[in-house]
Amino acid sequence: MHRHHVGQGESDTIANTSQASYAASLQKVIAEFNRAIPGCPVLVAQEAYYYGNTSAGILAAQASVVNNTTVFAGENVELIGSSGRYDNTHLNETGADQRATLAVAALVTALGL
């Protein structure tokens, strides 16, 4: 079996995970972080792009957990098009640089800097 490492949203796009199921699972992950590290800020990226396809439900679920208190919007990886991906899914060097820039901007916003 050939395996790819893909982000959460990407693999859920493949699996056709429902918005409600994804949001519930994501809330469990966030709750575990908060249990282990109370008040731990969490940034949730917008990421569902898989070989040119995306899932509106996954993106909506990722956005739905943001409360701007402990859970903040992370980088929008959807903004990185095929030129930033070596196989139209996984980020190439250009895409990784773009993601890093987006992530820093999201972190600055979350921290109110």
C-alpha positions in Angstrom: 0.0 0.0 0.0 1.4 3.4 -1.0 0.9 6.0 1.8 1.0 9.7 1.7 1.3 12.1 4.6 -1.5 14.6 4.3 -2.9 17.2 6.6 -6.1 16.5 8.6 -8.4 18.4 6.2 -6.8 16.9 3.2 -7.3 13.3 4.3 -10.9 14.2 5.4 -11.6 15.5 1.9 -10.5 12.1 0.6 -12.7 10.3 3.1 -15.7 12.6 2.5 -16.0 13.3 6.2 -19.1 15.2 7.2 -18.8 18.8 8.6 -20.5 17.7 11.9 -18.2 14.7 12.3 -15.1 16.7 11.6 -16.1 19.5 13.9 -16.8 17.1 16.8 -13.5 15.3 16.3 -11.6 18.6 16.2 -13.4 19.8 19.3 -12.1 16.7 21.1 -8.5 17.4 20.0 -8.8 21.0 21.2 -10.3 19.8 24.6 -7.3 17.4 25.0 -4.9 20.3 24.5 -6.9 22.4 27.0 -6.9 19.6 29.5 -3.2 19.1 29.2 -2.3 22.8 29.1 -5.2 24.9 30.4 -5.8 28.0 28.3 -3.4 26.8 25.6 -4.1 28.9 22.5 -4.8 26.8 19.4 -4.6 27.9 15.8 -6.7 26.0 13.3 -5.6 26.2 9.7 -8.0 26.2 6.8 -6.8 23.1 4.9 -8.8 20.7 2.8 -7.1 20.9 -0.7 -6.4 17.5 -2.2 -5.4 17.1 -5.9 -7.3 20.2 -6.9 -10.4 19.3 -4.9 -11.5 20.7 -1.6 -14.3 20.2 0.9 -16.6 23.1 1.8 -17.8 21.1 4.8 -14.3 20.5 6.2 -13.4 24.2 5.7 -16.6 25.2 7.5 -15.9 22.8 10.4 -12.4 24.2 10.7 -13.8 27.8 10.8 -16.6 26.8 13.2 -14.3 26.0 16.2 -12.6 29.4 16.2 -13.7 31.4 19.2 -11.0 34.1 19.2 -10.4 33.4 22.9 -8.4 30.2 23.0 -9.0 29.0 19.4 -7.9 31.2 16.6 -7.9 31.1 12.8 -4.6 29.8 11.5 -3.2 30.1 8.0 -5.5 29.5 5.0 -3.6 26.9 3.1 -6.4 26.9 0.5 -4.8 30.1 -0.8 -1.8 28.1 -2.1 -2.5 27.0 -5.6 -1.1 24.3 -7.7 2.1 26.3 -8.4 2.9 25.9 -4.7 2.4 22.1 -4.7 4.6 19.6 -6.3 1.8 17.1 -7.1 -1.2 19.5 -6.8 -1.6 18.5 -3.1 1.7 18.5 -1.2 3.5 21.8 -0.8 6.7 22.3 -2.7 9.4 24.8 -1.4 7.5 27.8 -2.8 4.3 26.6 -1.2 6.0 25.9 2.1 7.4 29.4 2.1 3.9 30.8 1.3 2.4 28.7 4.2 5.1 30.0 6.6 4.3 33.6 5.7 0.5 32.9 6.1 1.1 31.2 9.4 3.2 34.0 10.9 0.5 36.5 9.8 -2.2 34.3 11.5 -0.1 34.1 14.7 0.5 37.8 14.8 -3.2 38.4 14.4 -4.1 35.8 17.1 -1.6 37.4 19.5 -2.9 40.9 18.7 0.6 42.2 17.8 
